[in-house]
Amino acid sequence: MPLVSDLSAQVRSALDAAVTAIGGSAREGQIEMAEAVANALTDRHHLMVQAGTGPGKSLAYLVPALVHGRKVLVATATLALQRQLVERDLPAVVPALEKALGREITFAIYKGVGNYVCLQKMNADDTDPDGELLLESSYLEKDAKRLIAWAKTPGVSGDRDDAPEVDRRVWAANSLSGRECVGADSCAWGAQCFAAKAKAKAQDADVVVTNHTLLAIEIVDSHPILPERDAVILDEAHEFMDRTTQAVTEELTSGRVQRAAAMARKYMPGKPSDAFTNAADSFHDAMEDYGQSVKGDLAAQGRLEDIPSSLEAPIRKVKEAATALVQLINADDEIIDPDENAERARVKGAVQEIATTAGKLLKMGNEHVLWYEPTFSTLHLAPLSVSHILRSNLLTQNPVIATSATLTVGNNFDAMARSIGFVVGSDADSEVAPSDIDPANVQMLDVGSPFDFANQGVLYMPKHLPEPGRDGPSQEVLDELGELIDAAGGRTLALFSSWRGVEAADAHLRKVLVDLPIAIITQKRGDAVGPLVERFAKDETSILLGTMSLWQGVDVPGNSCILVAIDRIPFPRPDEPVMSARSSLADASGGSGFMQVSVPRAALLLAQGTGRLIRSIDDRGVVAILDSRIVTKRYGSVLLNSMPPLWRTSDGAIVRDSLRRLATQVEE
C-alpha cells in the first residue's frame, strides 16, 4: 500500500492513465471523488459520494481501490451497470493500470447459483416436478433442447444472461437455488459446474462485481456467499435499502409448497411425505378460499395486521410437516452416490425453505409487514426496516463507499444515511458488535457534475394544470404532453408513475400525432427495457412512453431525447404495504410519515427521472413536470432542491418555442 503522503499523487497518476486509455480526460469532480475514496480506504472509514451525471464515478472508485491493492466488492442495482463495468470499463482501463501500477489486475463477476445452469439437474436420469412440466408443451421442449445444446458448447459461461432466451419455466427446470445446491465437492458434475467456476474466479480477483440482492442476502443471513474483501462499494446506492428489503422478503404460495411436496414424495415416499402432501393440499384449498373471500376487497388484499384466521392452522400444519421431513432427510446420511446426494440436497433445500418461511410467518411481530397479493395468491412478509441489520452486519466489517447520482434529499444526505444505517434513527439499533470500524464514522461528499445544467436545460413546471387524481393523467395533462411532443418533433422520453398513465397517453397520442412522422414506442408489461431504449435511441423522431423501470439507468445522449416529460410526482402508492407501514411508524413516533418516507422516496425518483435529459456536455433540452403540486405545495422546494439545477419556468409558450428551435437545429 502506498504511503499516505504519496497517495494523492499515485491516485492522480493512475487516474490519468485510466482516462487516457478510454480517450478521455480526468474531471475535477472525478479527481475529488477518487482522492476521497483513497482516504476512506486508508483510514478505514465510510464514505457517501453523490456524483451527478458526467464525472465518471466508476473510475473514481475503481482506480483508488486498485492503487491500494485492496480486494474490493462492487455491488450494483442493475444488470446494465454490471455489464458496463465488466464488459466496458474494466477491460478498457486494466491494461493501462497494470502498466502504471506494475502488477497484474484481475476482475470477475459473480451472481447467485440460480443464475447458472445446473448440469446435475439438467442431466439427471429422473425428471423432477420442474422438468415434468416441459414435456407437456412442444414449444417448452424446443426451448429446453436449445438450452441443453448451448450448455454443452465448449467455453460457455452457463450464465443466464449469456444463454439463449428461453421460457422462465425452462430455466427453472435447469437451475436451482443456493439452498438446493449440494456444493461442487459433493456433486458428480462439480468439476464442470458453471457456478463453481464463476465463484472460483471471483475468489482470487482484485475486483468482484455482483448485485445488491446477493450482498443483501449475505448480510441478512450472516452467512458468507461472496468472496472475502477489504472494502465494499455500493454503486446505485440509493436503491440498496429497497433491494435489501426485496431480497429478504419471504413469499409463501400454494404452488411453491406443492412443488416441494412433489419433490419430497418422489425422493422419500412414505407417511412423512404423505403428511407433507396433505398439508400442502390443505394450504392450497385454504388459500383459494381466502382469495375468493377477499375478491374485490382492496383493503384485505393489501397489508394485514395478522395472519388471517383461516390460514393460520394450514400454515402451521405445513411448517410442522416440512420440519419433520427435513429432520428425516438430515438423518439419512448413508448416501454415497453423488447424483442421489445432489437430489437429496435439492429436496432438502426446497422443503427447508418452506419450513423457514412458514415459521417466520407464524412468529411475525411488530417489526414485520405482512400482506396478501391476489394476482398469484401470495403471502409476503418483509422487515419493517433493514437499516439496523446493515449497520450491524455490513458497516462494522469493511469500509463502505456508497455512491450514486442521487443520494441527497433537499440538499442533505440525512435520509439516505439513515436508511443504510450510517446514522441512527428511530428505526436503527444503536448497539453494534465491537469492531475496528465505526458505522457512524462516515464522510459525505457531493462532487457535483461537469454539466452546466442551467444553460443546457429548462425545467418546465406548468401551474395551470389540475392536481393529479386517481384515474390517471387528466385530459389537460395529456393535451399539454401532446403539444410539447409536437414542438419537439418527437424526441421525447415520457415517464409515468403507473401503467394506467402509460396506456392513457398511448391512446391519446396515437390520435393527436397521427399525421406527424413520429413513431410511438410504448412499454408493455413484461417488456425488457434494453430493446425499447435501443429503438428510441436509433430513431431520432420517436417517442418512448414507459413506467418506473425507465426512470433510472436510461442513457440516451444526443438528438433522440430533447424532452423528458413526467406525468406526476412519483409518491409511493398509499396501499404499498412496506412504505405505508414505515409511514405509519413515523407518524406514531411523533414525526411525519409523508415528509420522512413519501417525500424522500419521490425526491430520489424525480431526480433520477430528471437526470435522463442531460447526458453529455452537448445535450440540450427540456424537462416538463406536469404536476402543479411541485410549484403550489410547500414540499415542492424539497423536491426541487434534490434535482439538477435546470433553469426554471412556468411559461409554456417559452418552452414550446425553445423546443421548436432545438428541433430545427437538430434537423439541420
C-alpha positions as CSV (number, residue, x, y, z in Angstrom):
1,M,0.0,0.0,0.0
2,P,1.4,3.4,-0.9
3,L,2.5,5.9,1.8
4,V,-0.3,8.4,2.7
5,S,1.9,11.3,1.6
6,D,2.3,9.7,-1.8
7,L,-1.3,8.6,-2.1
8,S,-2.8,11.6,-3.8
9,A,-0.1,11.7,-6.5
10,Q,-0.3,8.0,-7.1
11,V,-4.1,8.1,-7.4
12,R,-4.0,11.1,-9.8
13,S,-1.3,9.4,-11.9
14,A,-3.2,6.1,-12.2
15,L,-6.5,8.0,-12.9
16,D,-4.8,9.9,-15.7
17,A,-3.6,6.6,-17.2
18,A,-7.1,5.1,-16.9
19,V,-9.0,8.0,-18.5
20,T,-6.4,8.3,-21.3
21,A,-7.0,4.7,-22.1
22,I,-10.6,5.4,-22.8
23,G,-9.9,8.6,-24.7
24,G,-11.0,11.0,-22.1
25,S,-9.5,13.4,-19.5
26,A,-9.9,13.5,-15.8
27,R,-12.5,15.9,-14.4
28,E,-12.4,17.9,-11.2
29,G,-15.2,16.0,-9.6
30,Q,-13.7,12.7,-10.6
31,I,-10.4,13.6,-9.1
32,E,-12.0,14.8,-5.9
33,M,-14.0,11.6,-5.5
34,A,-11.0,9.4,-6.2
35,E,-9.0,11.1,-3.5
36,A,-11.8,10.8,-1.0
37,V,-12.2,7.1,-1.8
38,A,-8.5,6.6,-1.3
39,N,-8.5,8.4,2.0
40,A,-11.5,6.3,3.2
41,L,-9.7,3.1,2.3
42,T,-6.5,4.2,4.1
43,D,-8.3,5.5,7.2
44,R,-10.9,2.7,7.2
45,H,-13.9,5.0,7.4
46,H,-17.1,5.0,5.4
47,L,-17.9,7.5,2.6
48,M,-21.1,8.7,0.9
49,V,-20.4,10.4,-2.5
50,Q,-23.1,12.0,-4.7
51,A,-21.7,12.2,-8.2
52,G,-24.1,13.7,-10.7
53,T,-24.2,12.8,-14.3
54,G,-20.8,13.0,-16.1
55,P,-17.9,12.8,-13.5
56,G,-17.1,9.2,-14.3
57,K,-17.7,7.8,-10.9
58,S,-16.9,4.1,-11.8
59,L,-13.2,5.0,-12.5
60,A,-13.3,7.3,-9.4
61,Y,-13.8,4.4,-7.1
62,L,-12.1,1.6,-9.1
63,V,-8.7,3.4,-9.6
64,P,-8.0,4.2,-5.9
65,A,-9.1,0.7,-4.8
66,L,-6.6,-0.8,-7.3
67,V,-3.8,1.7,-6.3
68,H,-4.3,0.5,-2.7
69,G,-4.2,-3.1,-3.8
70,R,-7.4,-3.7,-1.9
71,K,-9.7,-6.6,-2.8
72,V,-12.9,-4.7,-3.5
73,L,-16.5,-5.9,-4.0
74,V,-18.6,-3.7,-6.2
75,A,-22.4,-4.2,-5.8
76,T,-24.8,-2.6,-8.3
77,A,-28.6,-2.5,-8.6
78,T,-28.9,-3.0,-12.3
79,L,-27.6,-5.5,-14.8
80,A,-26.8,-2.6,-17.2
81,L,-24.2,-1.2,-14.8
82,Q,-22.7,-4.7,-14.1
83,R,-22.3,-5.2,-17.8
84,Q,-20.8,-1.8,-18.2
85,L,-18.2,-2.5,-15.5
86,V,-17.1,-6.0,-16.6
87,E,-17.6,-5.6,-20.4
88,R,-16.5,-2.0,-21.0
89,D,-14.9,-0.1,-18.1
90,L,-12.6,-2.7,-16.6
91,P,-11.4,-4.2,-19.9
92,A,-10.6,-0.8,-21.3
93,V,-8.6,0.5,-18.3
94,V,-7.0,-2.6,-16.8
95,P,-4.1,-2.8,-19.3
96,A,-3.2,0.8,-18.7
97,L,-3.4,0.4,-14.9
98,E,-1.3,-2.8,-14.9
99,K,1.4,-0.8,-16.7
100,A,1.1,2.2,-14.3
101,L,1.0,0.0,-11.1
102,G,3.4,-2.6,-12.3
103,R,1.3,-5.6,-11.4
104,E,-1.4,-7.9,-12.9
105,I,-5.0,-6.9,-12.2
106,T,-7.9,-9.3,-12.3
107,F,-11.7,-8.9,-12.2
108,A,-14.7,-11.1,-12.2
109,I,-18.5,-11.0,-12.0
110,Y,-20.3,-13.2,-9.5
111,K,-24.0,-14.0,-9.2
112,G,-26.2,-16.3,-7.2
113,V,-26.3,-20.0,-8.0
114,G,-29.7,-19.7,-9.6
115,N,-28.2,-17.5,-12.4
116,Y,-26.3,-20.5,-13.8
117,V,-27.4,-23.8,-15.5
118,C,-27.2,-26.7,-13.1
119,L,-25.6,-29.5,-15.0
120,Q,-26.6,-32.2,-12.5
121,K,-30.2,-31.2,-12.7
122,M,-30.1,-30.9,-16.5
123,N,-28.5,-34.4,-16.9
124,A,-30.4,-36.2,-14.2
125,D,-32.0,-39.5,-15.2
126,D,-35.2,-38.8,-13.3
127,T,-37.1,-35.7,-14.2
128,D,-38.2,-33.7,-11.1
129,P,-41.5,-31.7,-11.0
130,D,-39.9,-28.7,-12.6
131,G,-38.8,-30.8,-15.6
132,E,-42.0,-32.7,-16.0
133,L,-43.8,-29.5,-17.0
134,L,-41.7,-29.2,-20.1
135,L,-42.9,-32.4,-21.6
136,E,-46.5,-31.0,-21.7
137,S,-45.7,-28.3,-24.2
138,S,-43.9,-28.7,-27.6
139,Y,-42.5,-25.1,-27.5
140,L,-41.2,-25.6,-24.0
141,E,-39.5,-28.8,-25.1
142,K,-37.9,-26.9,-28.0
143,D,-36.6,-24.2,-25.6
144,A,-35.2,-26.9,-23.4
145,K,-33.3,-28.5,-26.2
146,R,-31.9,-25.2,-27.2
147,L,-30.7,-24.5,-23.7
148,I,-29.2,-28.0,-23.4
149,A,-27.3,-27.6,-26.7
150,W,-25.9,-24.3,-25.6
151,A,-24.8,-25.7,-22.2
152,K,-22.8,-28.4,-24.0
153,T,-21.0,-25.9,-26.1
154,P,-17.3,-25.6,-25.1
155,G,-16.4,-22.4,-23.4
156,V,-19.9,-21.1,-22.5
157,S,-20.4,-19.4,-19.1
158,G,-23.6,-21.1,-18.1
159,D,-24.8,-17.7,-17.1
160,R,-28.5,-16.9,-17.8
161,D,-27.6,-13.5,-19.2
162,D,-25.4,-15.2,-21.9
163,A,-27.8,-18.1,-22.6
164,P,-30.3,-18.2,-25.4
165,E,-33.6,-16.7,-24.4
166,V,-35.9,-19.4,-23.1
167,D,-39.2,-19.5,-21.2
168,R,-38.7,-18.9,-17.5
169,R,-40.1,-22.4,-16.7
170,V,-37.4,-23.9,-18.9
171,W,-34.8,-22.1,-16.9
172,A,-36.4,-23.1,-13.6
173,A,-36.2,-26.8,-14.7
174,N,-32.5,-26.5,-15.4
175,S,-31.3,-24.4,-12.4
176,L,-31.7,-24.3,-8.6
177,S,-31.5,-22.1,-5.6
178,G,-28.5,-21.9,-3.3
179,R,-30.3,-23.8,-0.6
180,E,-30.9,-26.7,-3.0
181,C,-27.3,-26.9,-4.2
182,V,-25.2,-29.7,-2.7
183,G,-21.9,-27.9,-3.5
184,A,-19.3,-28.7,-6.1
185,D,-17.3,-31.0,-3.8
186,S,-20.2,-33.4,-3.3
187,C,-21.6,-33.3,-6.9
188,A,-20.8,-35.6,-9.7
189,W,-20.8,-32.6,-12.0
190,G,-18.8,-30.4,-9.6
191,A,-15.7,-30.2,-11.8
192,Q,-17.7,-28.8,-14.6
193,C,-20.1,-26.7,-12.5
194,F,-20.6,-23.2,-14.1
195,A,-21.5,-21.6,-10.7
196,A,-18.4,-23.1,-9.0
197,K,-16.1,-21.9,-11.8
198,A,-17.5,-18.4,-11.6
199,K,-17.1,-18.4,-7.8
200,A,-13.5,-19.8,-8.0
201,K,-12.6,-17.0,-10.4
202,A,-14.2,-14.4,-8.2
203,Q,-12.3,-15.7,-5.1
204,D,-9.0,-14.6,-6.4
205,A,-10.0,-11.4,-8.3
206,D,-8.9,-7.9,-7.3
207,V,-12.4,-6.6,-8.2
208,V,-15.6,-8.6,-7.9
209,V,-18.7,-7.2,-9.4
210,T,-22.0,-8.5,-8.0
211,N,-25.6,-7.3,-7.4
212,H,-27.3,-5.7,-4.4
213,T,-29.5,-8.7,-3.9
214,L,-26.7,-11.2,-3.4
215,L,-24.9,-8.9,-1.0
216,A,-28.1,-8.2,0.9
217,I,-28.9,-11.9,1.4
218,E,-25.3,-12.5,2.7
219,I,-25.7,-9.6,5.1
220,V,-29.1,-10.6,6.4
221,D,-28.3,-14.3,6.8
222,S,-24.8,-13.6,8.2
223,H,-23.6,-16.4,6.0
224,P,-20.7,-15.9,3.6
225,I,-21.8,-16.2,-0.1
226,L,-19.4,-13.7,-1.7
227,P,-15.6,-13.7,-1.7
228,E,-13.8,-12.0,1.2
229,R,-13.0,-8.4,0.6
230,D,-11.2,-5.4,2.1
231,A,-13.9,-2.9,1.0
232,V,-17.4,-2.7,-0.4
233,I,-18.6,-0.2,-3.0
234,L,-22.3,0.3,-3.3
235,D,-23.0,1.8,-6.7
236,E,-26.5,3.0,-7.3
237,A,-26.6,3.1,-3.5
238,H,-30.0,5.0,-3.4
239,E,-31.6,1.6,-4.3
240,F,-29.7,-0.6,-1.7
241,M,-32.2,-0.4,1.1
242,D,-35.1,-1.3,-1.2
243,R,-33.1,-4.1,-2.8
244,T,-32.2,-5.4,0.6
245,T,-35.8,-5.4,1.7
246,Q,-36.9,-7.2,-1.5
247,A,-34.1,-9.8,-1.0
248,V,-35.2,-10.7,2.4
249,T,-39.0,-10.6,1.8
250,E,-40.5,-14.0,2.4
251,E,-43.1,-15.4,0.0
252,L,-45.4,-18.3,0.5
253,T,-47.7,-19.6,-2.2
254,S,-49.5,-22.9,-2.5
255,G,-47.6,-23.6,-5.8
256,R,-44.3,-23.5,-4.0
257,V,-45.5,-25.7,-1.2
258,Q,-46.9,-28.2,-3.6
259,R,-43.7,-28.3,-5.7
260,A,-41.7,-29.1,-2.5
261,A,-44.2,-31.8,-1.6
262,A,-44.0,-33.4,-5.0
263,M,-40.1,-33.4,-4.8
264,A,-40.2,-35.0,-1.3
265,R,-42.8,-37.6,-2.3
266,K,-40.6,-38.7,-5.2
267,Y,-37.4,-38.8,-3.2
268,M,-38.7,-40.2,0.1
269,P,-42.1,-41.9,-0.4
270,G,-43.9,-42.8,2.8
271,K,-46.0,-41.4,5.6
272,P,-43.9,-38.3,6.3
273,S,-44.1,-37.2,2.6
274,D,-47.8,-38.1,2.6
275,A,-48.3,-35.9,5.6
276,F,-46.5,-33.0,3.9
277,T,-48.5,-33.5,0.7
278,N,-51.8,-33.4,2.7
279,A,-50.6,-30.2,4.5
280,A,-49.7,-28.7,1.1
281,D,-53.2,-29.6,-0.3
282,S,-54.9,-28.2,2.7
283,F,-52.9,-24.9,2.4
284,H,-53.8,-24.8,-1.3
285,D,-57.5,-25.1,-0.5
286,A,-57.3,-22.5,2.3
287,M,-55.5,-20.0,0.0
288,E,-58.1,-20.5,-2.7
289,D,-60.9,-20.0,-0.3
290,Y,-59.3,-16.9,1.2
291,G,-58.7,-15.4,-2.3
292,Q,-62.3,-15.8,-3.1
293,S,-63.4,-14.3,0.2
294,V,-61.4,-11.1,-0.3
295,K,-62.1,-10.8,-4.1
296,G,-62.9,-7.2,-4.7
297,D,-61.9,-6.1,-1.2
298,L,-58.9,-4.0,-1.8
299,A,-58.2,-3.5,1.9
300,A,-58.0,-7.2,2.5
301,Q,-55.7,-7.7,-0.5
302,G,-53.1,-5.3,1.0
303,R,-51.4,-5.1,4.3
304,L,-52.6,-7.4,7.1
305,E,-52.1,-6.9,10.8
306,D,-52.1,-10.6,11.5
307,I,-52.3,-13.9,9.6
308,P,-55.9,-14.4,8.6
309,S,-57.5,-16.9,11.0
310,S,-58.5,-19.3,8.1
311,L,-54.8,-19.6,7.1
312,E,-53.1,-19.9,10.4
313,A,-53.8,-23.6,11.0
314,P,-52.9,-24.7,7.5
315,I,-49.6,-22.7,7.6
316,R,-48.8,-24.3,11.0
317,K,-49.5,-27.8,9.5
318,V,-47.2,-27.0,6.6
319,K,-44.5,-25.9,8.9
320,E,-44.7,-29.0,11.2
321,A,-44.8,-31.5,8.3
322,A,-41.9,-29.7,6.5
323,T,-39.8,-29.6,9.6
324,A,-40.4,-33.3,10.3
325,L,-39.3,-34.2,6.7
326,V,-36.1,-32.1,7.0
327,Q,-35.2,-33.9,10.2
328,L,-35.7,-37.3,8.4
329,I,-33.6,-36.2,5.4
330,N,-30.8,-35.0,7.8
331,A,-30.8,-38.4,9.5
332,D,-30.4,-40.2,6.1
333,D,-26.6,-39.9,6.0
334,E,-25.7,-43.2,4.3
335,I,-26.0,-42.0,0.6
336,I,-22.7,-42.0,-1.2
337,D,-23.8,-41.8,-4.9
338,P,-23.2,-38.1,-5.9
339,D,-26.3,-37.9,-8.0
340,E,-28.5,-39.1,-5.1
341,N,-26.6,-36.8,-2.9
342,A,-27.5,-33.9,-5.2
343,E,-31.1,-34.9,-5.4
344,R,-31.3,-35.1,-1.6
345,A,-29.8,-31.6,-1.3
346,R,-32.4,-30.2,-3.8
347,V,-35.3,-31.8,-1.9
348,K,-34.0,-30.7,1.5
349,G,-33.4,-27.2,0.3
350,A,-36.9,-26.9,-1.2
351,V,-38.6,-28.3,1.9
352,Q,-36.4,-26.3,4.3
353,E,-37.3,-23.1,2.5
354,I,-41.0,-23.8,3.1
355,A,-40.4,-24.6,6.8
356,T,-38.4,-21.5,7.3
357,T,-40.9,-19.2,5.6
358,A,-43.9,-20.7,7.3
359,G,-42.1,-20.4,10.7
360,K,-41.4,-16.7,10.1
361,L,-45.0,-16.1,9.2
362,L,-46.2,-17.7,12.4
363,K,-43.7,-15.7,14.5
364,M,-44.1,-12.3,12.9
365,G,-44.1,-9.3,15.2
366,N,-44.4,-5.5,15.1
367,E,-41.0,-5.3,13.2
368,H,-42.5,-7.1,10.1
369,V,-45.0,-6.2,7.4
370,L,-47.4,-8.8,6.2
371,W,-49.6,-8.5,3.1
372,Y,-51.6,-10.6,0.6
373,E,-51.1,-10.2,-3.1
374,P,-54.1,-11.6,-5.1
375,T,-52.6,-11.9,-8.6
376,F,-50.6,-15.0,-7.7
377,S,-52.3,-15.6,-4.4
378,T,-49.2,-14.9,-2.3
379,L,-48.5,-14.1,1.3
380,H,-45.5,-11.7,1.7
381,L,-43.5,-11.0,4.8
382,A,-41.0,-8.1,4.9
383,P,-39.0,-6.5,7.6
384,L,-40.2,-3.0,8.5
385,S,-36.6,-1.7,8.5
386,V,-33.3,-3.1,7.4
387,S,-31.0,-0.3,8.5
388,H,-30.1,-1.9,11.8
389,I,-29.2,-5.1,10.0
390,L,-27.0,-3.2,7.6
391,R,-25.4,-1.3,10.4
392,S,-24.5,-4.4,12.4
393,N,-23.6,-6.8,9.6
394,L,-22.2,-4.6,6.9
395,L,-20.9,-1.3,8.3
396,T,-18.8,-2.9,11.0
397,Q,-17.0,-5.3,8.7
398,N,-15.3,-3.2,5.9
399,P,-15.1,0.4,4.7
400,V,-18.2,1.0,2.6
401,I,-18.2,3.5,-0.3
402,A,-21.8,4.4,-1.1
403,T,-22.2,6.4,-4.3
404,S,-25.0,7.4,-6.7
405,A,-26.1,10.4,-8.8
406,T,-28.9,10.8,-6.2
407,L,-28.1,10.5,-2.6
408,T,-29.3,13.8,-1.2
409,V,-32.9,14.9,-0.4
410,G,-33.3,18.6,-0.1
411,N,-29.6,19.2,-0.3
412,N,-28.6,16.8,2.6
413,F,-27.6,13.2,3.0
414,D,-29.7,12.5,6.1
415,A,-32.5,10.4,4.7
416,M,-30.2,8.1,2.7
417,A,-27.6,7.9,5.5
418,R,-30.4,6.8,7.9
419,S,-31.8,4.2,5.5
420,I,-28.4,2.5,5.0
421,G,-27.6,2.6,8.7
422,F,-24.8,5.2,8.9
423,V,-27.0,7.4,11.0
424,V,-29.0,6.0,13.9
425,G,-32.7,6.9,13.7
426,S,-35.9,5.6,15.2
427,D,-35.7,2.5,13.1
428,A,-32.0,1.7,13.7
429,D,-30.3,-0.1,16.6
430,S,-27.5,2.0,18.0
431,E,-25.8,-1.0,19.5
432,V,-23.4,-3.0,17.3
433,A,-20.8,-5.6,17.9
434,P,-17.3,-4.3,18.8
435,S,-15.3,-3.6,15.6
436,D,-12.4,-1.5,14.4
437,I,-14.9,0.2,12.0
438,D,-17.4,2.6,13.5
439,P,-20.6,2.6,11.5
440,A,-21.2,6.3,12.3
441,N,-17.7,7.3,11.1
442,V,-18.9,8.4,7.6
443,Q,-17.8,11.3,5.5
444,M,-20.2,12.8,3.0
445,L,-19.3,14.5,-0.3
446,D,-21.1,15.9,-3.3
447,V,-18.8,16.3,-6.3
448,G,-21.5,17.7,-8.5
449,S,-21.5,17.4,-12.3
450,P,-19.3,18.8,-15.1
451,F,-22.5,19.8,-16.9
452,D,-23.9,23.3,-17.0
453,F,-27.5,22.4,-16.2
454,A,-28.8,26.0,-16.0
455,N,-27.6,26.7,-19.6
456,Q,-28.1,23.2,-21.0
457,G,-31.7,22.5,-19.9
458,V,-35.0,24.0,-18.8
459,L,-37.3,22.8,-16.1
460,Y,-40.9,23.4,-17.1
461,M,-43.5,23.4,-14.3
462,P,-46.9,24.5,-15.6
463,K,-49.0,25.9,-12.8
464,H,-52.3,25.8,-14.7
465,L,-52.7,22.0,-14.8
466,P,-55.1,20.4,-12.3
467,E,-53.7,18.3,-9.5
468,P,-53.4,14.6,-10.3
469,G,-56.2,12.3,-9.4
470,R,-56.5,8.5,-9.0
471,D,-57.7,7.9,-12.6
472,G,-54.5,8.5,-14.4
473,P,-53.4,11.7,-16.3
474,S,-56.1,14.4,-16.8
475,Q,-57.2,15.5,-20.2
476,E,-55.3,18.7,-19.6
477,V,-52.1,16.9,-18.9
478,L,-52.5,14.7,-22.0
479,D,-53.2,17.8,-24.2
480,E,-50.1,19.5,-22.7
481,L,-48.0,16.5,-23.4
482,G,-49.1,16.2,-27.0
483,E,-48.3,19.9,-27.6
484,L,-44.8,19.6,-26.2
485,I,-44.1,16.4,-28.2
486,D,-45.3,18.2,-31.4
487,A,-43.0,21.2,-30.6
488,A,-40.1,18.8,-30.1
489,G,-40.8,16.8,-33.3
490,G,-40.9,13.6,-31.2
491,R,-37.5,13.1,-29.4
492,T,-39.3,12.6,-26.1
493,L,-38.9,10.2,-23.2
494,A,-42.3,10.3,-21.3
495,L,-42.2,8.8,-17.8
496,F,-45.3,7.8,-16.0
497,S,-45.9,6.7,-12.4
498,S,-48.4,4.0,-13.4
499,W,-49.4,1.7,-16.2
500,R,-52.7,3.5,-16.3
501,G,-50.8,6.6,-17.3
502,V,-48.8,4.9,-20.0
503,E,-51.9,3.4,-21.5
504,A,-53.9,6.7,-21.4
505,A,-51.0,8.6,-23.0
506,D,-50.6,6.0,-25.7
507,A,-54.2,6.1,-26.7
508,H,-54.3,10.0,-26.7
509,L,-51.0,10.5,-28.6
510,R,-51.9,8.0,-31.3
511,K,-54.8,10.2,-32.1
512,V,-53.2,13.7,-31.9
513,L,-49.9,12.7,-33.6
514,V,-51.4,10.5,-36.3
515,D,-50.5,12.9,-39.1
516,L,-46.9,13.5,-37.9
517,P,-43.8,11.4,-38.7
518,I,-43.4,10.4,-35.1
519,A,-43.0,6.8,-34.1
520,I,-44.6,5.9,-30.8
521,I,-42.8,3.2,-28.8
522,T,-44.8,2.1,-25.8
523,Q,-43.6,-0.1,-23.0
524,K,-45.8,-3.1,-22.2
525,R,-45.9,-5.1,-19.0
526,G,-43.0,-7.6,-19.0
527,D,-41.1,-5.8,-21.8
528,A,-37.3,-5.8,-21.5
529,V,-36.0,-2.2,-21.2
530,G,-32.9,-2.6,-23.3
531,P,-34.5,-3.2,-26.7
532,L,-37.0,-0.4,-26.2
533,V,-34.2,2.1,-25.4
534,E,-32.2,1.0,-28.4
535,R,-35.2,1.6,-30.7
536,F,-35.7,5.0,-29.2
537,A,-32.0,6.0,-29.5
538,K,-31.8,4.9,-33.1
539,D,-35.0,6.8,-34.3
540,E,-34.4,10.5,-33.6
541,T,-38.0,11.4,-34.1
542,S,-39.5,8.7,-32.0
543,I,-41.1,8.9,-28.5
544,L,-40.8,6.4,-25.7
545,L,-43.6,6.0,-23.2
546,G,-42.9,3.9,-20.1
547,T,-43.3,3.5,-16.4
548,M,-41.0,3.1,-13.4
549,S,-38.3,0.8,-14.9
550,L,-37.4,3.7,-17.4
551,W,-37.0,6.4,-14.7
552,Q,-33.4,5.1,-13.9
553,G,-30.5,3.9,-16.0
554,V,-31.7,5.1,-19.4
555,D,-28.7,6.8,-21.1
556,V,-29.6,8.4,-24.5
557,P,-27.3,11.4,-25.1
558,G,-27.7,13.4,-28.3
559,N,-30.6,14.3,-30.6
560,S,-33.0,11.4,-29.8
561,C,-34.0,12.9,-26.4
562,I,-34.5,16.7,-26.1
563,L,-37.7,16.4,-23.9
564,V,-38.2,14.4,-20.8
565,A,-41.9,14.6,-19.6
566,I,-43.0,13.4,-16.2
567,D,-46.7,13.0,-15.6
568,R,-46.8,13.3,-11.8
569,I,-44.6,13.4,-8.7
570,P,-43.8,9.7,-8.0
571,F,-45.0,9.4,-4.4
572,P,-45.3,5.8,-3.2
573,R,-48.8,4.4,-3.6
574,P,-50.8,4.7,-0.3
575,D,-51.6,1.0,-0.5
576,E,-47.9,-0.1,-0.9
577,P,-47.5,-2.2,2.2
578,V,-43.9,-1.6,3.3
579,M,-43.9,2.1,2.6
580,S,-47.3,2.7,4.3
581,A,-46.1,0.7,7.3
582,R,-42.9,2.8,7.6
583,S,-45.0,6.0,7.2
584,S,-47.4,4.9,9.9
585,L,-44.4,4.2,12.2
586,A,-43.1,7.7,11.6
587,D,-46.5,9.2,12.4
588,A,-46.8,7.1,15.6
589,S,-43.4,8.3,16.7
590,G,-44.4,11.9,16.5
591,G,-43.0,12.6,13.1
592,S,-44.5,12.9,9.7
593,G,-44.7,9.8,7.6
594,F,-45.3,11.9,4.5
595,M,-42.2,14.1,4.9
596,Q,-40.0,11.3,6.3
597,V,-40.9,8.5,3.9
598,S,-43.0,9.6,0.9
599,V,-41.2,12.9,0.1
600,P,-37.6,11.4,0.2
601,R,-38.7,8.5,-2.0
602,A,-40.4,10.8,-4.5
603,A,-37.4,13.2,-4.5
604,L,-34.9,10.5,-5.3
605,L,-37.0,9.1,-8.2
606,L,-37.8,12.6,-9.5
607,A,-34.0,13.4,-9.5
608,Q,-33.4,10.1,-11.4
609,G,-36.1,10.8,-13.9
610,T,-34.9,14.4,-14.5
611,G,-31.4,13.1,-14.9
612,R,-32.4,11.3,-18.1
613,L,-32.2,14.6,-20.1
614,I,-28.6,15.9,-19.9
615,R,-26.2,13.0,-20.5
616,S,-23.3,14.9,-22.2
617,I,-21.9,18.4,-22.4
618,D,-23.6,18.8,-25.8
619,D,-27.1,17.9,-24.7
620,R,-29.8,20.5,-24.6
621,G,-33.5,20.2,-23.8
622,V,-36.5,20.4,-21.5
623,V,-37.7,18.5,-18.5
624,A,-41.5,19.0,-18.1
625,I,-43.1,18.0,-14.8
626,L,-46.8,18.0,-15.5
627,D,-47.8,18.1,-11.8
628,S,-48.6,21.6,-10.5
629,R,-48.0,20.4,-6.9
630,I,-44.3,20.9,-7.3
631,V,-45.0,24.6,-7.5
632,T,-48.1,25.0,-5.3
633,K,-47.2,22.8,-2.3
634,R,-44.6,23.6,0.4
635,Y,-42.8,20.3,-0.1
636,G,-42.1,21.3,-3.7
637,S,-39.0,23.1,-2.5
638,V,-37.6,19.8,-1.1
639,L,-38.2,18.1,-4.4
640,L,-36.7,20.9,-6.4
641,N,-33.6,21.1,-4.2
642,S,-33.0,17.4,-4.9
643,M,-32.9,17.8,-8.7
644,P,-30.3,19.0,-11.2
645,P,-30.3,22.9,-11.2
646,L,-32.0,23.4,-14.5
647,W,-33.3,26.9,-15.5
648,R,-36.9,27.0,-14.3
649,T,-40.1,28.4,-15.8
650,S,-43.8,28.0,-15.8
651,D,-44.3,29.8,-19.2
652,G,-45.5,27.2,-21.7
653,A,-45.0,29.5,-24.7
654,I,-41.3,30.0,-23.9
655,V,-40.8,26.2,-23.5
656,R,-42.6,25.3,-26.8
657,D,-40.6,27.9,-28.7
658,S,-37.3,26.5,-27.2
659,L,-38.3,23.0,-28.2
660,R,-39.1,24.1,-31.8
661,R,-35.7,25.9,-32.1
662,L,-33.9,22.8,-30.8
663,A,-35.8,20.5,-33.1
664,T,-34.9,22.8,-36.1
665,Q,-31.2,22.8,-35.1
666,V,-31.3,19.0,-34.8
667,E,-32.9,18.7,-38.3
668,E,-30.4,21.0,-39.8
